[in-house]
Amino acid sequence: MKAILVSEFTPNPSILRPSFIPTPTPQADHLLVRITHCSPQHADILHAQGKHQNNNTKRGWCFPPFVLGYDFAGVVQTNTTKGGLKKGDRVFGAAIGAFAEFICVRPDAVRKVPDELSNETACAMSGQAVSYASVVNIAKVTSGETVMVSGASGGLGSVCCMVAKALGARVVALAGDEEKAEAMRRDMDVDLVLVMQDDWIKGVMDFTTGEGVDVVLDNTGMVNDALRCLAYFGRIVILGFAARKGVMEDVKMNKLLLKSATLIGYRFGESGRREPDSLQRIWTGYLAMMKTGQLKPMLYGEYRGLESVGRALKALAERKVYGKIVVKVADVHEVAKL
Ligand SMILES: NC(=O)c1ccc[n+]([C@@H]2O[C@H](COP(=O)([O-])OP(=O)(O)OC[C@H]3O[C@@H](n4cnc5c(N)ncnc54)[C@H](OP(=O)(O)O)[C@@H]3O)[C@@H](O)[C@H]2O)c1
């Protein structure tokens, strides 16, 4: 099969091209899935560079040679009843090795694609149940509240914006530069897009008539700025540190006290492992919003074939992407509309 094989860590993953390797044979408790779509993300760049925590020699599992990629959708090839799945079922999920024509996974690494959804949509949205959970379960956003999202163009941020809008909130989306902000104003259903430069915090305060925002969903690591924009009794959810380059910020605790602010960290994967029932409810709620069309993927560019993965990684590294890149790896017969 064709696959993006990392035979050694590389500083520039955009040069990676597919090579031919043996199609994997599933162990007894695994499924073979033919991949129809995969979705490159920033973590894939770090994996290929050897800079991700998953490359840690003590606790990690990503060491060359390995097949790159994480989020995918595909079709089960194995005759099985494991995980309530059968041969021919369309599935989506996440596992190292997704930039390939086939992958072997444990049944609990995938979910069935609902009939209403296409494999492309499922693949684009597979990594963002965290966004749904952070808005609905963690921040508990309600209709009429004002929600600010950092890294709003990103995979997580864009879905945070969509979920908050679906709940009836007013959404302020933060962007890195004016070119991206223009695209976001055109393509995203949000109330205000601000570029984080000059006096952007004044823009937030003007928009909220001096009150500040009720909720900040922070994907980039900007708690100090979030506190400046926050209303009294406001909530900040820490989701990620995309802008911090590994250097964490110091936060003055008196700023939290002065605004009676709530600061919550949220680690989706570990939360799901500790609270499987809650995870199931999150997925049910998230997929329900997708099935009714309240959440639709924002797809960036057109990418066909594993040959285009390098181009996708380049666009991600250059911060050109808004929404999600989905690479079409193979055709799938489906009648799904969304
Ligand atoms: N809490 C959890 O359970 C969980 C789960 C998955 C991921 N995460 C983390 O959440 C964060 C967002 O993930 P994502 O998948 O949405 O990432 P993404 O698609 O790469 O988006 C990140 C956004 O952050 C902004 N950004 C600002 N400075 C950046 C920089 N120096 N490099 C790259 N992007 C920068 C970018 O927007 P502009 O260019 O417009 O600034 C970009 O759109 C990451 O830190 C990720 O590790 C957390």
The ligand as an ORCA input file, in Angstrom:
! r2SCAN-3c Opt
* xyz 0 1
  N      -7.379     20.243     25.516
  C      -7.396     19.194     24.725
  O      -7.875     18.116     25.084
  C      -6.838     19.328     23.345
  C      -7.163     18.403     22.334
  C      -6.627     18.588     21.056
  C      -5.769     19.659     20.816
  N      -5.451     20.514     21.824
  C      -4.569     21.675     21.623
  O      -5.388     22.771     21.249
  C      -4.627     23.691     20.464
  C      -5.386     23.979     19.174
  O      -5.456     22.791     18.405
  P      -5.960     22.841     16.880
  O      -6.027     21.446     16.403
  O      -7.134     23.718     16.779
  O      -4.710     23.553     16.203
  P      -4.687     24.341     14.816
  O      -5.730     23.821     13.906
  O      -3.268     24.341     14.385
  O      -5.105     25.815     15.227
  C      -4.358     26.601     16.132
  C      -4.650     28.043     15.841
  O      -3.837     28.804     16.732
  C      -3.383     29.973     16.094
  N      -1.962     30.207     16.364
  C      -1.472     31.260     17.017
  N      -0.149     31.194     17.109
  C       0.218     30.062     16.499
  C       1.475     29.460     16.256
  N       2.625     30.010     16.694
  N       1.505     28.302     15.571
  C       0.356     27.728     15.138
  N      -0.873     28.251     15.346
  C      -0.934     29.418     16.022
  C      -3.604     29.789     14.606
  O      -4.468     30.819     14.172
  P      -3.864     32.207     13.640
  O      -2.816     31.860     12.633
  O      -5.039     32.897     13.071
  O      -3.308     32.884     14.863
  C      -4.281     28.440     14.435
  O      -5.424     28.528     13.629
  C      -3.278     23.027     20.238
  O      -2.368     23.567     21.167
  C      -3.538     21.557     20.528
  O      -2.381     20.893     20.971
  C      -5.992     20.366     23.071
*
